[in-house]
């Protein structure tokens, strides 16, 4: 088990090197390097599943690749001097206003939660899977989608666009979940 775990570490570093090479190249060799990185990533998962079993090895392999990625980024980090600021103000550089902060809070928090719950309920009720699987996947999606909604809302410079997309997502999620039940007459 020990040497397979060591092989998993080496393969994860090699996979990341393949991905880095694919990113750096601009010619046809990019696709070969990308294929090499994917093959090495799959070999990493294989090595870890041989070392610790499939149920534990695959998450360990993914964690190993993530940690190797952090080390790879840290090793290639460069510190540059600060650039001079631009004269024109972009929406992100405007003075903060209390009202915009409140609107962003409402969008990221409650409206993002409503949208993510709508998606989770739609998956839990309408996905073509066994009932237990639908419930688990729907419940797992809610915090992930909510985090994505919060991150996107707080990073986007246009508040109205965020409001429209989140409202549309919430309406679509609940429509997918509940409209088939209305047509069956069970609601």
Secondary structure as UniProt FT lines:
FT   HELIX           2..24
FT   HELIX           29..52
FT   HELIX           54..75
FT   HELIX           91..93
FT   HELIX           98..106
FT   HELIX           107..111
FT   HELIX           112..126
FT   HELIX           131..155
FT   HELIX           159..184
//
